[in-house]
Amino acid sequence: MRILIICIATVLLFSCSSETDNTFTEVAISRVFTDSLSIRAIAPLDENGVWFAANNGRVGLIDGDTPKLATIHYEDSILAFRAIAKTKKAVFVLSIASPAVLYKIGVEDRVATKIEEVYVENGDKVFYDAMAFWNDQEGIAMGDPTNGCLSIIVTRDGGDTWSKINCENLPNTDTGEAAFAASNSNIAVYKDHVWIVSGGKRSRVFHSADKGETWEVFETPIIQGKAMTGIYTVDFYDENTGVVLGGNWEDQDFNEGNKAITHDGGKTWKLLSNGSGPGYRSSVSFVPGTKGNGLVAVGSLGISYSPDQGASWSELSSEGFYAIEFVNDTLAFASGRNKISKLIFR
């Protein structure tokens, strides 16, 4: 009996290990939604459903083969949405330029029940980029600087009300430093932590360890100095290990200074596969179930995969996407120009 138990334990250990250490060699891409939209913000519900926010005021849920769509107008404005987040009972979408309008969409059993404005901001420099929730009550959204600091709004009541953090409580930004509304992935959250990335004249990482109460900012070696250079996306596996990707949108093949990793919560960053691997990418994600080793990055030029925290890369597809969000260790949704697709990695 003792030998049998040891054998069973060995088999289980081997099975778990082989699953988490599995590497991808290909990806199957199937279109689940097509429309004449720029879709840069998605939030998967499960293997069969994904919420999205796009330009032309369009938001919706792709529920299997059924698109449930709505067009949102604010007064006489047709809004462009590039930020989305969800909780158990609501979905939030945030528009980019002035007026920036944040909507809370109540949801029950995959059906939207009501929609309400929960935050509005006007101003010449107003431009919101990304949004995320720590839990069902506390969330955060970020945008470009308006008064010498990033625009950061937070909610502590499930998204019913939002307040903007005063610049006195945030690090200063430099002239020409902003963010890119490329994929709703300028923000990464883990437990009480949040990381926000910038680009343009400077490529930095803004960090709070207490859900936005206090802040610090860290330098990175990512390419910077021009309007379209910098960090476009960030993801963290845990409170210590995170990656940033980006590059130069005007020279998307250039693959130097566009990938970096941290093992100390963002304080210091080291370039990854400098001069090799993918160039410009707009969205990166750790692959679930790979112990923080697997990475997938997407951009206009294709889908890139790394099994070893960005040390080496393989190109799985040349089909371009703006954003990627995993549902489990082999399935993700990706969005791009005129489309949302389901990705199955093997």
Helices and strands as residue ranges (DSSP letters): H 2-20, E 27-46, E 49-54, E 58-63, E 66-71, E 73-74, E 77-78, E 81-86, E 90-95, E 100-108, E 111-121, E 128-133, E 139-143, E 151-155, E 163-164, G 167-169, E 177-178, E 187-190, E 193-197, E 199-200, E 204-208, E 216-219, E 229-236, E 242-248, E 259-262, E 270-271, E 283-286, E 295-299, E 302-306, E 314-317, E 323-326, E 331-345
